[in-house]
Amino acid sequence: MAKTHVNPTRMELTKLKKKLVTATRGHKLLKDKRDELMRQFLDLVRENKELREKVEDGIRAANKNFVLARAGMSNEVLNVALMAPKQEVFLQVDSKNVMSVDIPVFDYHTKTPDANDIYSYGFAFTSSDLDDSVKALHDIFPDMLKLAECEKACQLMAAEIEKTRRRVNALEHVMIPELRENIKYIVMKLDENERSTQIRLMKVKDMMLEQAHHYKERQESV
Amino acid sequence: MYKIAIMGDRDSIYGFAALGIATYPVSTKEEATKTLKHLAEGSYAVIYTTEALYSEILDEIEFYKSSLIPAIIPLPGVSGNNGIGIANVRKSVERAVGSDIIFNNEN
């Protein structure tokens, strides 16, 4: 029995059939979208995991050097050394469309092209551990940026996949069965109506013939 | 043209200044919330935070999760790694797939 009330009319039937066709097509498309998103997401998430492990290791190593540097220098010297950075990083943000999800693409360039500009201090009064740690951070920086890109993309795609999956499930398990049920209900009802009309007509014909020819009376008189 | 920022406790982040990343030392949660808002509305496309701070201001970060920028990324600080970064990756897998299929063979 249909869950919602539908008018058993031909017009409603045509409407529902059209809806069913759309729903089926939408379901197929969304399913394809979900599968493709999932494939790309899994690749991305593996990359994300690797990058994260790499970046975390790199930062851990850099931090180790920083601790050493701080131990070997006074706080003031360290502060002064890093007070006025020479280098500056600018980001160009583009977006890439992956299966209707906009994911960011970061492109960075530095203010000065010289790689040595990361050392914003003279080397006379600072410990070499500081140089090492700054270098370590500098080396890991491109990966950090890639990680940012990758992780954001993963978050956005995860949200989209969740949404698409819900839509697919709603279509597959709610919309389409309901439409089918309603269509079946209308078809049955219409058939039933047709049969009852047929029977009514046959009955009326019988009655009219009886009226015209008086079959029963004749039979009795014979 | 966008910039990159990092926020967290001072000891963890000051080295990044040498690379040309804007550093924002914060120590309290209130300060962090305010700074985050300020940065996100400013011209910062990537905001790194220390993991310790990240877990404190999760609610605020959630707000920016669905927008393209800023990308807010947790990094380990000097005090070590509390695993929230990798937990985040795991969470997004769980969200997308329904169950964790990338990490489940590791622990």
Boltz contact constraints between the chains, C-beta under 6 A:
constraints:
  - contact:
      token1: [A, 41]
      token2: [B, 96]
      max_distance: 6.0
  - contact:
      token1: [A, 45]
      token2: [B, 93]
      max_distance: 6.0
  - contact:
      token1: [A, 45]
      token2: [B, 102]
      max_distance: 6.0
  - contact:
      token1: [A, 48]
      token2: [B, 89]
      max_distance: 6.0
  - contact:
      token1: [A, 49]
      token2: [B, 89]
      max_distance: 6.0
  - contact:
      token1: [A, 52]
      token2: [B, 85]
      max_distance: 6.0
  - contact:
      token1: [A, 52]
      token2: [B, 86]
      max_distance: 6.0
  - contact:
      token1: [A, 56]
      token2: [B, 76]
      max_distance: 6.0
  - contact:
      token1: [A, 56]
      token2: [B, 81]
      max_distance: 6.0
  - contact:
      token1: [A, 59]
      token2: [B, 75]
      max_distance: 6.0
  - contact:
      token1: [A, 59]
      token2: [B, 76]
      max_distance: 6.0
  - contact:
      token1: [A, 63]
      token2: [B, 78]
      max_distance: 6.0
  - contact:
      token1: [A, 66]
      token2: [B, 15]
      max_distance: 6.0
  - contact:
      token1: [A, 82]
      token2: [B, 14]
      max_distance: 6.0
  - contact:
      token1: [A, 82]
      token2: [B, 17]
      max_distance: 6.0
  - contact:
      token1: [A, 82]
      token2: [B, 18]
      max_distance: 6.0
  - contact:
      token1: [A, 85]
      token2: [B, 17]
      max_distance: 6.0
  - contact:
      token1: [A, 85]
      token2: [B, 18]
      max_distance: 6.0
  - contact:
      token1: [A, 85]
      token2: [B, 20]
      max_distance: 6.0
  - contact:
      token1: [A, 87]
      token2: [B, 20]
      max_distance: 6.0
  - contact:
      token1: [A, 88]
      token2: [B, 20]
      max_distance: 6.0
  - contact:
      token1: [A, 89]
      token2: [B, 4]
      max_distance: 6.0
  - contact:
      token1: [A, 89]
      token2: [B, 20]
      max_distance: 6.0
  - contact:
      token1: [A, 90]
      token2: [B, 1]
      max_distance: 6.0
  - contact:
      token1: [A, 91]
      token2: [B, 2]
      max_distance: 6.0
  - contact:
      token1: [A, 91]
      token2: [B, 45]
      max_distance: 6.0
  - contact:
      token1: [A, 93]
      token2: [B, 2]
      max_distance: 6.0
  - contact:
      token1: [A, 93]
      token2: [B, 45]
      max_distance: 6.0
  - contact:
      token1: [A, 93]
      token2: [B, 69]
      max_distance: 6.0
  - contact:
      token1: [A, 95]
      token2: [B, 68]
      max_distance: 6.0
  - contact:
      token1: [A, 102]
      token2: [B, 68]
      max_distance: 6.0
  - contact:
      token1: [A, 104]
      token2: [B, 68]
      max_distance: 6.0
  - contact:
      token1: [A, 118]
      token2: [B, 18]
      max_distance: 6.0
  - contact:
      token1: [A, 118]
      token2: [B, 19]
      max_distance: 6.0
  - contact:
      token1: [A, 120]
      token2: [B, 18]
      max_distance: 6.0
  - contact:
      token1: [A, 133]
      token2: [B, 15]
      max_distance: 6.0
  - contact:
      token1: [A, 134]
      token2: [B, 18]
      max_distance: 6.0
  - contact:
      token1: [A, 137]
      token2: [B, 15]
      max_distance: 6.0
  - contact:
      token1: [A, 137]
      token2: [B, 19]
      max_distance: 6.0
  - contact:
      token1: [A, 138]
      token2: [B, 19]
      max_distance: 6.0
  - contact:
      token1: [A, 141]
      token2: [B, 19]
      max_distance: 6.0
  - contact:
      token1: [A, 148]
      token2: [B, 46]
      max_distance: 6.0
  - contact:
      token1: [A, 148]
      token2: [B, 71]
      max_distance: 6.0
  - contact:
      token1: [A, 148]
      token2: [B, 73]
      max_distance: 6.0
  - contact:
      token1: [A, 151]
      token2: [B, 73]
      max_distance: 6.0
  - contact:
      token1: [A, 152]
      token2: [B, 71]
      max_distance: 6.0
  - contact:
      token1: [A, 154]
      token2: [B, 92]
      max_distance: 6.0
  - contact:
      token1: [A, 155]
      token2: [B, 65]
      max_distance: 6.0
  - contact:
      token1: [A, 155]
      token2: [B, 92]
      max_distance: 6.0
  - contact:
      token1: [A, 158]
      token2: [B, 92]
      max_distance: 6.0
  - contact:
      token1: [A, 158]
      token2: [B, 95]
      max_distance: 6.0
  - contact:
      token1: [A, 158]
      token2: [B, 96]
      max_distance: 6.0
  - contact:
      token1: [A, 161]
      token2: [B, 96]
      max_distance: 6.0
  - contact:
      token1: [A, 162]
      token2: [B, 95]
      max_distance: 6.0
